[in-house]
Amino acid sequence: MQSIITLEKPLTRVALPDWHGKVWELRQTCDTRRKDASDLKNASKEMRNDTDCTTRWDTYINNNRLQDRVVEISKWAEIFKNKISAIDREVALMTKEKDLTETEIEFLGLSFTVTNECLTQRDQRGGADLCTDDAEIEIKHELSMLESLKVMLKQRCMAAWEQTNRLEELKSQLSQDLEDKIESLEMDTYLLGIDKNCGNISYKPDALRIPNEMLSYEAWLEHCTYLNLKAETELKSSFKLRESMYIPRERARMDLEAQNDATNFALRKRIYETQRIKNELDWQRLNMVQDMEKLHKEIDAVEKAHLNKTNALKLAESRLENRLHKGGAECCRDEAAFGLENEVTQLRATRANLKNMMNRVKATFNALEEQLVVIDRELHNKNHALNTDLRCLDLRARLKTGDRAGPNTQMDRNIELTKMKDEIPPE
């Protein structure tokens, strides 16, 4: 009978060599696992170091790229700001030139009015004074010059208006692009200021998507270059247009002033000639009136002489008639008869001559009277023509008022000729 009853597992016993084999296998497995873990740990550490370096350098490089992008956008934004400022200045200068040209056109309207009034006034002349003289030729030449200047200045104003519209449209494009650049600049500056520790970062649904409207860098640079080149081209074109407006306008003003002086000179010359003829006609009229007074006295004297000769003829004929009634031998042709016959013949001839002279004097008096009427009519026409030309000069005085008036002093004239008015500081 056993003292201790032992119970064994109902399993097959492992032999000692197998047990040693199992221990060796377990040892090998642990060593392998530990080696794999160590290799994995080293690989993970290497990967962590590599990824940290890569991430840090990628972030640094992208920060530099963002910084370069901010600098580039800032440069283009500054260029566009300068271009917009230049366009504003150019639009202001173009508007000023356009206003000056329109003022010149308005003055041409006054010149048209004055020229038309001068032609209307001079058409009121009468008689021989209604002629085509130098003054009328100059006024008509001035009228044709005004027409050509008006057409030319209108074309310049229309070109200035179109150029201003182009500049305004270009300014709108530059302003819109500048707003986009400022917005992009603010965004890139903000992106440059955040890091991985900020709280406002998160995963995005599709951060790598490329929108259809997104441009390439080359297209963006080409667009910026195109806008800049277009702005420079428009500014140069505007500058040339302003020059083409200033020079013809000043030349037109000088030509118009020269034509105005020529017309005024022709009018003054015509006034001088008319005044000279009027003075001569006044002198002729005075002499004719004096001659008519003398002729009138001479007519009275001839009539008295004719009347005296009539009574003398009556006396001589009465003596001859009475002597014919003598009787007998006393009725003869003696010396007294011959003398009375000669006296009657002489008196009849004298009366005929006096009658003829009186008719001639009266005819001359009538001719002088008719010529006096002609002279009075010519004097009336000359006075009217003289007053007409003087009124034309008074009308044309309106063309020399305001800024068209001449300088008061030699210094003002020199300042005006050298265009130094804007350079002199106000007193």
Contacts in CASP RR format, 6 or more apart in sequence:
PFRMAT RR
TARGET T0000
AUTHOR 0000-0000-0000
METHOD contacts of the structure
MODEL  1
MQSIITLEKPLTRVALPDWHGKVWELRQTCDTRRKDASDLKNASKEMRND
TDCTTRWDTYINNNRLQDRVVEISKWAEIFKNKISAIDREVALMTKEKDL
TETEIEFLGLSFTVTNECLTQRDQRGGADLCTDDAEIEIKHELSMLESLK
VMLKQRCMAAWEQTNRLEELKSQLSQDLEDKIESLEMDTYLLGIDKNCGN
ISYKPDALRIPNEMLSYEAWLEHCTYLNLKAETELKSSFKLRESMYIPRE
RARMDLEAQNDATNFALRKRIYETQRIKNELDWQRLNMVQDMEKLHKEID
AVEKAHLNKTNALKLAESRLENRLHKGGAECCRDEAAFGLENEVTQLRAT
RANLKNMMNRVKATFNALEEQLVVIDRELHNKNHALNTDLRCLDLRARLK
TGDRAGPNTQMDRNIELTKMKDEIPPE
14 22 0 8 1.000
59 195 0 8 1.000
59 196 0 8 1.000
63 192 0 8 1.000
66 188 0 8 1.000
66 191 0 8 1.000
66 192 0 8 1.000
67 192 0 8 1.000
69 188 0 8 1.000
70 185 0 8 1.000
70 188 0 8 1.000
70 189 0 8 1.000
70 192 0 8 1.000
73 181 0 8 1.000
73 184 0 8 1.000
73 185 0 8 1.000
73 188 0 8 1.000
74 185 0 8 1.000
76 181 0 8 1.000
76 224 0 8 1.000
77 178 0 8 1.000
77 181 0 8 1.000
77 182 0 8 1.000
77 185 0 8 1.000
79 228 0 8 1.000
80 174 0 8 1.000
80 177 0 8 1.000
80 178 0 8 1.000
80 181 0 8 1.000
80 227 0 8 1.000
80 228 0 8 1.000
81 178 0 8 1.000
83 174 0 8 1.000
83 228 0 8 1.000
83 231 0 8 1.000
83 232 0 8 1.000
83 235 0 8 1.000
84 171 0 8 1.000
84 174 0 8 1.000
84 175 0 8 1.000
84 178 0 8 1.000
86 231 0 8 1.000
86 235 0 8 1.000
87 167 0 8 1.000
87 170 0 8 1.000
87 171 0 8 1.000
87 174 0 8 1.000
87 231 0 8 1.000
87 234 0 8 1.000
87 235 0 8 1.000
88 171 0 8 1.000
90 167 0 8 1.000
90 235 0 8 1.000
90 238 0 8 1.000
90 239 0 8 1.000
91 164 0 8 1.000
91 167 0 8 1.000
91 168 0 8 1.000
91 171 0 8 1.000
93 242 0 8 1.000
94 160 0 8 1.000
94 163 0 8 1.000
94 164 0 8 1.000
94 167 0 8 1.000
94 238 0 8 1.000
94 241 0 8 1.000
94 242 0 8 1.000
95 164 0 8 1.000
97 160 0 8 1.000
97 242 0 8 1.000
97 245 0 8 1.000
97 246 0 8 1.000
98 157 0 8 1.000
98 160 0 8 1.000
98 161 0 8 1.000
98 164 0 8 1.000
98 245 0 8 1.000
100 249 0 8 1.000
101 153 0 8 1.000
101 156 0 8 1.000
101 157 0 8 1.000
101 160 0 8 1.000
101 245 0 8 1.000
101 249 0 8 1.000
102 157 0 8 1.000
104 153 0 8 1.000
104 249 0 8 1.000
104 252 0 8 1.000
104 253 0 8 1.000
105 150 0 8 1.000
105 153 0 8 1.000
105 154 0 8 1.000
105 157 0 8 1.000
107 404 0 8 1.000
108 146 0 8 1.000
108 149 0 8 1.000
108 150 0 8 1.000
108 153 0 8 1.000
109 146 0 8 1.000
109 150 0 8 1.000
110 398 0 8 1.000
110 399 0 8 1.000
111 142 0 8 1.000
111 146 0 8 1.000
111 256 0 8 1.000
111 399 0 8 1.000
112 143 0 8 1.000
112 146 0 8 1.000
112 150 0 8 1.000
114 395 0 8 1.000
114 396 0 8 1.000
114 398 0 8 1.000
114 399 0 8 1.000
115 139 0 8 1.000
115 142 0 8 1.000
115 143 0 8 1.000
115 146 0 8 1.000
117 392 0 8 1.000
117 395 0 8 1.000
118 139 0 8 1.000
118 392 0 8 1.000
118 395 0 8 1.000
118 396 0 8 1.000
119 136 0 8 1.000
119 139 0 8 1.000
119 140 0 8 1.000
119 143 0 8 1.000
121 388 0 8 1.000
121 391 0 8 1.000
121 392 0 8 1.000
121 395 0 8 1.000
122 135 0 8 1.000
122 136 0 8 1.000
122 139 0 8 1.000
122 388 0 8 1.000
122 389 0 8 1.000
122 392 0 8 1.000
123 130 0 8 1.000
124 384 0 8 1.000
124 388 0 8 1.000
125 381 0 8 1.000
125 384 0 8 1.000
125 385 0 8 1.000
125 388 0 8 1.000
126 381 0 8 1.000
126 384 0 8 1.000
126 385 0 8 1.000
127 381 0 8 1.000
128 378 0 8 1.000
128 381 0 8 1.000
129 274 0 8 1.000
129 381 0 8 1.000
129 382 0 8 1.000
129 384 0 8 1.000
129 385 0 8 1.000
133 266 0 8 1.000
133 270 0 8 1.000
134 266 0 8 1.000
134 269 0 8 1.000
134 270 0 8 1.000
135 263 0 8 1.000
135 266 0 8 1.000
135 267 0 8 1.000
135 269 0 8 1.000
135 270 0 8 1.000
135 389 0 8 1.000
135 392 0 8 1.000
137 266 0 8 1.000
138 259 0 8 1.000
138 262 0 8 1.000
138 263 0 8 1.000
138 266 0 8 1.000
139 263 0 8 1.000
139 266 0 8 1.000
141 259 0 8 1.000
142 256 0 8 1.000
142 259 0 8 1.000
142 260 0 8 1.000
142 263 0 8 1.000
145 255 0 8 1.000
145 256 0 8 1.000
145 259 0 8 1.000
146 256 0 8 1.000
149 252 0 8 1.000
149 255 0 8 1.000
149 256 0 8 1.000
152 248 0 8 1.000
152 252 0 8 1.000
153 248 0 8 1.000
153 249 0 8 1.000
153 252 0 8 1.000
156 244 0 8 1.000
156 245 0 8 1.000
156 248 0 8 1.000
156 249 0 8 1.000
159 241 0 8 1.000
159 245 0 8 1.000
160 241 0 8 1.000
160 242 0 8 1.000
160 245 0 8 1.000
163 234 0 8 1.000
163 237 0 8 1.000
163 238 0 8 1.000
163 241 0 8 1.000
166 234 0 8 1.000
167 234 0 8 1.000
167 238 0 8 1.000
170 230 0 8 1.000
170 231 0 8 1.000
170 234 0 8 1.000
173 227 0 8 1.000
174 227 0 8 1.000
174 231 0 8 1.000
177 223 0 8 1.000
177 224 0 8 1.000
177 227 0 8 1.000
194 200 0 8 1.000
194 201 0 8 1.000
215 223 0 8 1.000
260 396 0 8 1.000
260 399 0 8 1.000
260 400 0 8 1.000
263 396 0 8 1.000
264 393 0 8 1.000
264 396 0 8 1.000
267 389 0 8 1.000
267 392 0 8 1.000
267 393 0 8 1.000
267 396 0 8 1.000
268 393 0 8 1.000
270 389 0 8 1.000
271 386 0 8 1.000
271 389 0 8 1.000
271 390 0 8 1.000
271 393 0 8 1.000
274 382 0 8 1.000
274 385 0 8 1.000
274 386 0 8 1.000
274 389 0 8 1.000
275 386 0 8 1.000
277 382 0 8 1.000
278 379 0 8 1.000
278 382 0 8 1.000
278 383 0 8 1.000
278 386 0 8 1.000
281 375 0 8 1.000
281 378 0 8 1.000
281 379 0 8 1.000
281 382 0 8 1.000
282 379 0 8 1.000
284 375 0 8 1.000
285 372 0 8 1.000
285 375 0 8 1.000
285 376 0 8 1.000
285 379 0 8 1.000
288 368 0 8 1.000
288 371 0 8 1.000
288 372 0 8 1.000
288 375 0 8 1.000
289 372 0 8 1.000
291 368 0 8 1.000
292 365 0 8 1.000
292 368 0 8 1.000
292 369 0 8 1.000
292 372 0 8 1.000
295 361 0 8 1.000
295 364 0 8 1.000
295 365 0 8 1.000
295 368 0 8 1.000
296 365 0 8 1.000
298 361 0 8 1.000
299 358 0 8 1.000
299 361 0 8 1.000
299 362 0 8 1.000
299 365 0 8 1.000
302 354 0 8 1.000
302 357 0 8 1.000
302 358 0 8 1.000
302 361 0 8 1.000
303 358 0 8 1.000
305 354 0 8 1.000
306 351 0 8 1.000
306 354 0 8 1.000
306 355 0 8 1.000
306 358 0 8 1.000
309 347 0 8 1.000
309 350 0 8 1.000
309 351 0 8 1.000
309 354 0 8 1.000
310 351 0 8 1.000
312 343 0 8 1.000
312 347 0 8 1.000
313 344 0 8 1.000
313 347 0 8 1.000
313 348 0 8 1.000
313 351 0 8 1.000
316 340 0 8 1.000
316 343 0 8 1.000
316 344 0 8 1.000
316 347 0 8 1.000
317 344 0 8 1.000
319 340 0 8 1.000
320 337 0 8 1.000
320 340 0 8 1.000
320 341 0 8 1.000
320 344 0 8 1.000
323 331 0 8 1.000
323 336 0 8 1.000
323 337 0 8 1.000
323 340 0 8 1.000
324 331 0 8 1.000
325 331 0 8 1.000
400 406 0 8 1.000
406 413 0 8 1.000
407 413 0 8 1.000
407 415 0 8 1.000
407 416 0 8 1.000
415 421 0 8 1.000
415 424 0 8 1.000
END
